Amino acid sequence: MRYVTLDLMRGLAALVVRLFHMNYMLGSETHLIAKGYLAVDFFFILSGFVIAANYHVSVRPTLTRRDFISARVARLWPLFLLATLAGCVAVTMKATRDFGYFDAQNVAASLFLNILMLPSPLQAFGIDRLFFVKATSWSVSLELRTNAAFLAALPALPRTP
């Protein structure tokens, strides 16, 4: 099922979040869009609606847990992997330049966990961040956990269209 208007709204929410974070790229202390982080919540609400509408038992009565997991992994993981690997290169180069050493053991361990969409309790370069190589991965990790909760609740949901 395709919701063109919701896709547009999700795209606009993603753009607002991107603009909100532009200050990091520009080296500015102020945000281009104040409170743009609220668009993340809006994006999650819209995404939850779209996922529920597309995977609910009334829409896909024969949907198995395996099919659901496969669909979500195929949708999320390839781009997540690419962005995580690119983030690892960029963040590690910057941290090595800024701190003067290469923290190979913690970077490798953090990268391994982050590729699996899991937070890392390790602090590469002493930077206290659960997703060292790509800080915004918390949102995809949260989406994965929300998908798991939806999958667990799926059998209990009513089957009426």
MODELLER restraints for C-alpha pairs under 7 A, 6 or more apart:
rsr = mdl.restraints
at = mdl.atoms
rsr.add(forms.Gaussian(group=physical.xy_distance, feature=features.Distance(at['CA:1:A'], at['CA:54:A']), mean=6.04, stdev=0.5))
rsr.add(forms.Gaussian(group=physical.xy_distance, feature=features.Distance(at['CA:6:A'], at['CA:46:A']), mean=6.87, stdev=0.5))
rsr.add(forms.Gaussian(group=physical.xy_distance, feature=features.Distance(at['CA:10:A'], at['CA:43:A']), mean=5.47, stdev=0.5))
rsr.add(forms.Gaussian(group=physical.xy_distance, feature=features.Distance(at['CA:10:A'], at['CA:46:A']), mean=6.75, stdev=0.5))
rsr.add(forms.Gaussian(group=physical.xy_distance, feature=features.Distance(at['CA:13:A'], at['CA:39:A']), mean=5.04, stdev=0.5))
rsr.add(forms.Gaussian(group=physical.xy_distance, feature=features.Distance(at['CA:13:A'], at['CA:40:A']), mean=6.92, stdev=0.5))
rsr.add(forms.Gaussian(group=physical.xy_distance, feature=features.Distance(at['CA:13:A'], at['CA:42:A']), mean=6.99, stdev=0.5))
rsr.add(forms.Gaussian(group=physical.xy_distance, feature=features.Distance(at['CA:13:A'], at['CA:43:A']), mean=5.87, stdev=0.5))
rsr.add(forms.Gaussian(group=physical.xy_distance, feature=features.Distance(at['CA:16:A'], at['CA:36:A']), mean=5.85, stdev=0.5))
rsr.add(forms.Gaussian(group=physical.xy_distance, feature=features.Distance(at['CA:16:A'], at['CA:39:A']), mean=6.51, stdev=0.5))
rsr.add(forms.Gaussian(group=physical.xy_distance, feature=features.Distance(at['CA:17:A'], at['CA:36:A']), mean=5.51, stdev=0.5))
rsr.add(forms.Gaussian(group=physical.xy_distance, feature=features.Distance(at['CA:17:A'], at['CA:37:A']), mean=5.89, stdev=0.5))
rsr.add(forms.Gaussian(group=physical.xy_distance, feature=features.Distance(at['CA:17:A'], at['CA:39:A']), mean=6.08, stdev=0.5))
rsr.add(forms.Gaussian(group=physical.xy_distance, feature=features.Distance(at['CA:17:A'], at['CA:40:A']), mean=6.69, stdev=0.5))
rsr.add(forms.Gaussian(group=physical.xy_distance, feature=features.Distance(at['CA:19:A'], at['CA:32:A']), mean=6.19, stdev=0.5))
rsr.add(forms.Gaussian(group=physical.xy_distance, feature=features.Distance(at['CA:19:A'], at['CA:33:A']), mean=6.53, stdev=0.5))
rsr.add(forms.Gaussian(group=physical.xy_distance, feature=features.Distance(at['CA:20:A'], at['CA:31:A']), mean=5.57, stdev=0.5))
rsr.add(forms.Gaussian(group=physical.xy_distance, feature=features.Distance(at['CA:20:A'], at['CA:32:A']), mean=5.63, stdev=0.5))
rsr.add(forms.Gaussian(group=physical.xy_distance, feature=features.Distance(at['CA:20:A'], at['CA:33:A']), mean=5.09, stdev=0.5))
rsr.add(forms.Gaussian(group=physical.xy_distance, feature=features.Distance(at['CA:20:A'], at['CA:36:A']), mean=5.09, stdev=0.5))
rsr.add(forms.Gaussian(group=physical.xy_distance, feature=features.Distance(at['CA:20:A'], at['CA:37:A']), mean=6.83, stdev=0.5))
rsr.add(forms.Gaussian(group=physical.xy_distance, feature=features.Distance(at['CA:21:A'], at['CA:31:A']), mean=6.94, stdev=0.5))
rsr.add(forms.Gaussian(group=physical.xy_distance, feature=features.Distance(at['CA:22:A'], at['CA:32:A']), mean=6.99, stdev=0.5))
rsr.add(forms.Gaussian(group=physical.xy_distance, feature=features.Distance(at['CA:23:A'], at['CA:29:A']), mean=6.47, stdev=0.5))
rsr.add(forms.Gaussian(group=physical.xy_distance, feature=features.Distance(at['CA:23:A'], at['CA:30:A']), mean=6.34, stdev=0.5))
rsr.add(forms.Gaussian(group=physical.xy_distance, feature=features.Distance(at['CA:23:A'], at['CA:31:A']), mean=5.49, stdev=0.5))
rsr.add(forms.Gaussian(group=physical.xy_distance, feature=features.Distance(at['CA:23:A'], at['CA:32:A']), mean=6.84, stdev=0.5))
rsr.add(forms.Gaussian(group=physical.xy_distance, feature=features.Distance(at['CA:57:A'], at['CA:159:A']), mean=5.78, stdev=0.5))
rsr.add(forms.Gaussian(group=physical.xy_distance, feature=features.Distance(at['CA:58:A'], at['CA:159:A']), mean=5.01, stdev=0.5))
rsr.add(forms.Gaussian(group=physical.xy_distance, feature=features.Distance(at['CA:58:A'], at['CA:160:A']), mean=5.89, stdev=0.5))
rsr.add(forms.Gaussian(group=physical.xy_distance, feature=features.Distance(at['CA:58:A'], at['CA:161:A']), mean=5.08, stdev=0.5))
rsr.add(forms.Gaussian(group=physical.xy_distance, feature=features.Distance(at['CA:65:A'], at['CA:151:A']), mean=6.91, stdev=0.5))
rsr.add(forms.Gaussian(group=physical.xy_distance, feature=features.Distance(at['CA:81:A'], at['CA:115:A']), mean=6.05, stdev=0.5))
rsr.add(forms.Gaussian(group=physical.xy_distance, feature=features.Distance(at['CA:84:A'], at['CA:115:A']), mean=6.73, stdev=0.5))
rsr.add(forms.Gaussian(group=physical.xy_distance, feature=features.Distance(at['CA:84:A'], at['CA:133:A']), mean=6.24, stdev=0.5))
rsr.add(forms.Gaussian(group=physical.xy_distance, feature=features.Distance(at['CA:84:A'], at['CA:134:A']), mean=5.76, stdev=0.5))
rsr.add(forms.Gaussian(group=physical.xy_distance, feature=features.Distance(at['CA:87:A'], at['CA:133:A']), mean=5.20, stdev=0.5))
rsr.add(forms.Gaussian(group=physical.xy_distance, feature=features.Distance(at['CA:87:A'], at['CA:134:A']), mean=5.33, stdev=0.5))
rsr.add(forms.Gaussian(group=physical.xy_distance, feature=features.Distance(at['CA:88:A'], at['CA:133:A']), mean=4.47, stdev=0.5))
rsr.add(forms.Gaussian(group=physical.xy_distance, feature=features.Distance(at['CA:88:A'], at['CA:134:A']), mean=6.99, stdev=0.5))
rsr.add(forms.Gaussian(group=physical.xy_distance, feature=features.Distance(at['CA:91:A'], at['CA:133:A']), mean=6.03, stdev=0.5))
rsr.add(forms.Gaussian(group=physical.xy_distance, feature=features.Distance(at['CA:95:A'], at['CA:125:A']), mean=6.93, stdev=0.5))
rsr.add(forms.Gaussian(group=physical.xy_distance, feature=features.Distance(at['CA:96:A'], at['CA:102:A']), mean=5.32, stdev=0.5))
rsr.add(forms.Gaussian(group=physical.xy_distance, feature=features.Distance(at['CA:103:A'], at['CA:124:A']), mean=6.09, stdev=0.5))
rsr.add(forms.Gaussian(group=physical.xy_distance, feature=features.Distance(at['CA:103:A'], at['CA:125:A']), mean=5.85, stdev=0.5))
rsr.add(forms.Gaussian(group=physical.xy_distance, feature=features.Distance(at['CA:106:A'], at['CA:122:A']), mean=6.25, stdev=0.5))
rsr.add(forms.Gaussian(group=physical.xy_distance, feature=features.Distance(at['CA:106:A'], at['CA:123:A']), mean=6.72, stdev=0.5))
rsr.add(forms.Gaussian(group=physical.xy_distance, feature=features.Distance(at['CA:106:A'], at['CA:124:A']), mean=4.88, stdev=0.5))
rsr.add(forms.Gaussian(group=physical.xy_distance, feature=features.Distance(at['CA:107:A'], at['CA:124:A']), mean=5.48, stdev=0.5))
rsr.add(forms.Gaussian(group=physical.xy_distance, feature=features.Distance(at['CA:110:A'], at['CA:120:A']), mean=5.28, stdev=0.5))
rsr.add(forms.Gaussian(group=physical.xy_distance, feature=features.Distance(at['CA:110:A'], at['CA:122:A']), mean=6.49, stdev=0.5))
rsr.add(forms.Gaussian(group=physical.xy_distance, feature=features.Distance(at['CA:110:A'], at['CA:132:A']), mean=6.68, stdev=0.5))
rsr.add(forms.Gaussian(group=physical.xy_distance, feature=features.Distance(at['CA:111:A'], at['CA:133:A']), mean=6.63, stdev=0.5))
rsr.add(forms.Gaussian(group=physical.xy_distance, feature=features.Distance(at['CA:113:A'], at['CA:119:A']), mean=6.35, stdev=0.5))
rsr.add(forms.Gaussian(group=physical.xy_distance, feature=features.Distance(at['CA:113:A'], at['CA:120:A']), mean=5.93, stdev=0.5))
rsr.add(forms.Gaussian(group=physical.xy_distance, feature=features.Distance(at['CA:114:A'], at['CA:120:A']), mean=6.73, stdev=0.5))
rsr.add(forms.Gaussian(group=physical.xy_distance, feature=features.Distance(at['CA:114:A'], at['CA:131:A']), mean=6.24, stdev=0.5))
rsr.add(forms.Gaussian(group=physical.xy_distance, feature=features.Distance(at['CA:117:A'], at['CA:141:A']), mean=5.54, stdev=0.5))
rsr.add(forms.Gaussian(group=physical.xy_distance, feature=features.Distance(at['CA:118:A'], at['CA:141:A']), mean=6.59, stdev=0.5))
rsr.add(forms.Gaussian(group=physical.xy_distance, feature=features.Distance(at['CA:119:A'], at['CA:130:A']), mean=4.83, stdev=0.5))
rsr.add(forms.Gaussian(group=physical.xy_distance, feature=features.Distance(at['CA:119:A'], at['CA:131:A']), mean=5.50, stdev=0.5))
rsr.add(forms.Gaussian(group=physical.xy_distance, feature=features.Distance(at['CA:120:A'], at['CA:130:A']), mean=4.93, stdev=0.5))
rsr.add(forms.Gaussian(group=physical.xy_distance, feature=features.Distance(at['CA:120:A'], at['CA:131:A']), mean=6.18, stdev=0.5))
rsr.add(forms.Gaussian(group=physical.xy_distance, feature=features.Distance(at['CA:121:A'], at['CA:130:A']), mean=5.87, stdev=0.5))
rsr.add(forms.Gaussian(group=physical.xy_distance, feature=features.Distance(at['CA:123:A'], at['CA:129:A']), mean=6.81, stdev=0.5))
rsr.add(forms.Gaussian(group=physical.xy_distance, feature=features.Distance(at['CA:131:A'], at['CA:137:A']), mean=6.22, stdev=0.5))
rsr.add(forms.Gaussian(group=physical.xy_distance, feature=features.Distance(at['CA:131:A'], at['CA:138:A']), mean=6.84, stdev=0.5))
